[in-house]
Amino acid sequence: MSRWTSPRAVGVAGIVLGAAAFWLALPPLAARTAVLPIAIGILAIAAGIWASSRESRRAGGGAIAAGLLGIGFGVLATRSSSAHLDSVVVWSTLFAATLRYATPLTFAAIGGLFCERSGVVNVALEGMLLTGAFFGIWGAIWAHTWAGSFAWVIGLAAAALAGMALAAIHAVWTITFKVDQIISGTALNFLALGTTGYLFVDKYGDTGTPGNVPAYGIPDIHLHFLQNWTFIGPILGQLNLMIWLSFVLLVATSVFVFRTPWGLRLRAVGEHPRAADTVGISVYKVRYIAVISSGAIAAMGGAYLSLGFVHSFNEGMTNGTGFIGLAALVFGKWRPFPTWGAALLFGFSSALADRLPAAYGNQWGTLFQALPYLLTLIAVAGVIGRSIGPAASGRPYARQ
């Protein structure tokens, strides 16, 4: 059997068909008959059933789910007016918004990747994002009187330091004192929520953060030579600096974790810490560095939220972004680029939710806003295949 007709390849083809069932009902094609998405969706489901029956359950299950969703959303799209579809589905705008929403998820997930590859579960990503969001904007507001438009640099530094401090607590509790890693992360999430809420009210009260934050927030990068390019220009012509840095982070993480001796040590500690210790690798040192680094990376995602995206801070403003980032990490099997793909999927649902209320009412926007959380539940429950993380993840190490 060739690789093109293998069960996994057929399952992947089914997933593509499921997506096509929905896409064909959207602009610019905008098929007006429900027969087309139903027919293509049935083909996707059939491919999924065939793949699942031949031991490729993950790809097969994905194809079945994609086929069902393609039929459902495709039929709904054919029942909508073309005017409403044209106002919502502007692909360049949607893709640009997807990148904006996916960026904090990417920073959170990559921070979690370093932590979990070392063998320490990090459910405190939500708290690290929130801490970074508050201290990032606090640092920039404090520095703008003397740093001017470059106050965002101080804000990023403050966010990273705050995230590292929170992560250091997690490291001490879980590595040195061997506290249950889930309990430690949960406690830190509550600590971050309470601390940032108290400091926000204490510093800014009812007035909230100043309204001139965009003047010294994280800048957008204008690529003027792209602005007149069809489709590409609206997406890449004006992106925030942190979005470009997230691309760099993905490449650097992939190279570091899978192409360097330090990355090999990180993975060895996460897979078999006793064997790593036997050959002279300091398990405690590697884990401490990985956990603290994860705090800095995740916190910069929070700083992007407050300094580069929203340009303000509100109590609990991350709204579960860290947990969704953790789900993206599980979806991506603890690898950078598949994790980014999952972050883009979550980001796209949020981008679409922003555009739906104007044409279809708030109830549809609310439905799609809930989609990332539904996908998070699927990731945690392991309904679509069981992702297996680093072997020693969640297990405290005691040197003998």
N, C-alpha and C positions, 0 to 999 in steps of 0.2 A: 504493500500500500504506500503510495507516494505521500509526501508531507502535505500536498495540496488537498488530498482526499482523506487525511487522517481525521479521527473524531474531533480533535481539538480545532483543526482548521475549519471543519464544518461548523462547529460551535461558534467560532469567531465570525464566520460568514453569516451565521444566523443573527448574531448581535448587530452586524452591519445592516442586514436586511431590516431588523426591527427599527433601527434608527432611520433608515430610508423610508419606512412606512409613514413615519411622522413628518420627515423632511419634505417629502413630495407634496404634502398638503399645505406647505408653507410657501411664502414668497421666496424667490421669483416664480416658481412653478405653480404653486397654489392650485393643485388639483381640486376640482369641485365635486368629484364623485367619491362616495365612501367606499366604493368597491375596490379602489386601488389600494388604500392603506390596509383594508381587511385582507385582501389577497396576499399582499407582500408580508403582512404580519403572520398569516397562517404559514407561509413558507418558512419564516424565521422560527416559529414554534416547532414546525416539523423538523427543521435542522437541529433544534435544541433537543428534541426528544430522541432523535437518531444518535446524537453525540452522547447524551446521557446514558443511553442503553449500551454504549460501548466504552463505559468506564471513564468518560471525560465529563464528569458531573459538573465541574465548575463552569467550563465554557458552555456546556449544554444548558445548565440552569440560567446562565446569563442570557443565552439566546431566547429561552422561553420567556423570561422576564421582559427582555427587550421587545419581543413580538407582542406580548400583551399590552405593554405600555405604548408601543407604536400604533396598535389598533385603536386603543382608547383615545390617545391624544390626536391621532390622525383623523378619526371620525369627528371629534370635537372641532378640529380645525376646519373640516369641510362644512360644518354647520355654521361657522362664523362668517360674517360678511367680509368681503375682500378689503373694504376700507379699514375695518378694525385690524385685520391681519397686517395690512401695509403700515399702519401706525405703530404697531408693536414690534413686528419682526423687521428691524433694520439691522442687518447682520453686522455691519461695521461697528455700529453703536453698541450692539449686544456684546461683540467680542472685546471691545475696549472696556466695557463695564465688567465683563467676566475677568479680565486681567486685574482690574482694581479690586474686585471682591476676593479673588484667589490669592492675592499677595499676602495678607495677614495669615491666611491658612497655610501658605507655603512656608513662611518663617516659623510658624508654630510647629508644623510637621517636621521640618528639617531639624529644628531644635530637638524634637522628640526622637528623631532618628539617631542622633549622636548619643542621646541618653540611653535609649533602649538597645542600641547595638552594643553598648557596654554591659548590658545585663540589668539595668535599673529601669523599672517602669515609671513613667512620668505622666501621671494624670493631673499634675499641677500646671500644665501648659496654660490652662485658662487663667489661673492666677498670675502667671508670669506675663501673659499678654496684657492683663488688666494693670498690673504694676508698671509695665513699660509704657502703657498708654498715659497713665497719670504722671509718672516722673518724667516722661519725655516732654509733655507739654509744660509741666512745672519748670523744668530746666530751661526750656526755650523762653518762657515768659520771664523768668528771673534774669536771663542773660541778654535779652533783646535790647536793653538800654545801653549796653556797651559793645555787644557783638553785632548789633544791627541785623541785617538780613541773613547773617550766618549763625543766628542763635539756634537754628535747628541742629547744628553740629553739637552744641552743648546739650541740647535736648536728647539727641541720640545717645551721647555718652552717659547722660544721667539715667536713661532708660536701661542701657546695657548694664550699668553698675547695679541698679535696683534689681534687675532680673537675676544677675549673678548672686546678689545677696540672698534672694529668696531661694535660688537653686542650691546655694551653699547650705542652707538650713535643711533642705531635702537630702542633700548628700550626707550631712552629719547624722541625721536621723536614720537613714536607710543603710548607709555603708558602715558607719562606725558603731551605731547603737542597734542596727539590724531591726528597726521598726518596720512593720508591715508597710510595703511601698504604696499600696493603694490608700491605706489610712493616712499615711504621711502626706501624699499628694492632695487628698481631699481636705485635710486640715489646712494645708497651705492655701488652697483655693478660698476657703472661708476667711483665712487671715488676710489675704490680699483684698478680698471684697470689703471687709470691715475697715482695714487700714486706709485704703484709698478713699472709701466713702467718708471716713472721719476727716482725713486731711483735706479732701475736696471742700467739705462744708467749712472747715476751719480756715482755709486759705481764701476761698472765693464766696462762701455763703450763698445767699439767694441770687446773687448777680451772675454766678457762673463764670466761666473763663472769659477773658477779654475778647472783644469782637475783631481785633486786628491781628489775630494769629496768622491768617494767610500771608501777611506781609513778611513774616519771618519763619513760616513753616517750611517743610521739606519741599524743594522746588520741583516743578515739572521740567522735563527735558524736551526742548523744541527742536525737532529735526525738520528744518524748513525744506530741505531737498525732497522730503517725502510727502509734503502737504498736498501736492497736486496729483499724487498717485491714486488711481481709482482703488477703492476698498482698503488698500494698505495704509494710505495716508491718515484716514480718520482713526485707525487702530494704533499705529506706532508713531504717528507724527507728534503726539504730545502725551507722553506718559510720565508719571511721577518717577523721580530718581530711584525710589525704593523698589519699584517694579523692575527696573533694569538691574538693580542690585540683587533682586531675587533670582534673575536669570544667571548672574555670576555665581550666586550661592549654590545653585543647582549643579552647575558644571564643577565648581570647586569641591563640593561635597562628594560628587561621583568619583572624581579623580582621587581625592584624599582617602575615602573609605575603601575603594577597590583597586587603587593603583599605587599605593605607597606603603612602606613598611609600618608607618604609624597606624594607618587604617587597618592593616593586617592584625596588629596588636589589639586594636579596638575590637575587631570582630572575634579574635581569639578569646578575649576576656568575656565577651558576651555569649560565646558558644560553649567554651570549656575552660572556666577560670582556673581549675586545678592544674590542668595541663599547661596553661599559660604561666602560672606561678612556677611550675617545675622547670621551665626553660629560662627563668629569670625575669619575666615580665611582672611588674608590680601591679597586681589587680586593683588594689585600693587607689593607687595613684592614677591609673588610667580611668577608673570610674569617677573619681573626684573631678578630674579635668573634663570628662565628657558631660557630667551632670551640670557643672557650673557653666560650661560652654553652651549647653542647651538653654540655660536661663537667659544668657546674653542674646542668643539668636531669637528666641521666642519674644523677648521683651522688645526687640527692635521692630518686630511685627506689630506689637501694640503701639509703639511710637508712630509707626506709619498710620495707624488708624486715627490717632488724635492729631498728629502734626501734618500728615500728608493727605488724608482723605476727608475726615469730618471737620478738621480744624477747630475742634473743641473737645471737652471732656465731660462726660456724664457718668453718674454712678452706675456701675455694672454695664458699661457700654459695650463690652465684648460679647455679651449675650450668647455665650456658648461657643464662640469661635474657636477657642482652644480645644474643646471636645471634638468639634468637627475636624480640626486639624489632626487630632489623634486618630479619628476614623479614617481620614485620608491616608495616614501613615499605614494603617492596617490594610486598607484597600490596595495600597501600593506595595505591599509585601516588604516594607522596610527598605525600599530602594528609592533613590531621589526622583528619577523621571516618572516612573509609574505613580509615585505619590503626588507629583505635580499634576499628572493627568486627572487624578481623583479630585485634587483641589480645584482644577478647572471645571470639573463637572459640578461640584458644589457651588462654585462661583457663578456658573452659567444660570443655575436655578435662581440664585439671588438677583442676578441681572435681569432675568425675565420677569421676576416678581415685581421689580421696580416699574416696569413698563406696562404691566397688565391692568392696573387699576384705572388708568385714564380711559381705556377702551372698554373694559369688561366689568369694572366695579372692584371694590376693595376685597370682596370675598375670594376672587381668583388670585389676587396678589398675596393674600394671606395663605392660600393653599400652597403656592409655590415657595413662599418663605418657609413653610414647614417641611418642604422636601429635603433640605440638607439634614434636618434632624431625623427624618425617617430613614435616610440612607445611613446615618450614623448608627441608628438602632440595628439596621441590617448588618453593618460591619461588626458591631459588638456581638450580636447574637450569632454571627457566622452562618446566616441563612444561605448566602451565595458563596459556597465553598468555605473551607476552614483555612484561614491564613495562619501559617505557623511562623512565629517570630523566633528571635534568637533563643537557643536552647536554655540558657541560664537566666533569661529575663524574669525578673521578679523573685529571684532566689538570692538571699544574702549569702555572702561568701565568708567563711571562717578559715583563716589560715591555720594549718596544722604544723 
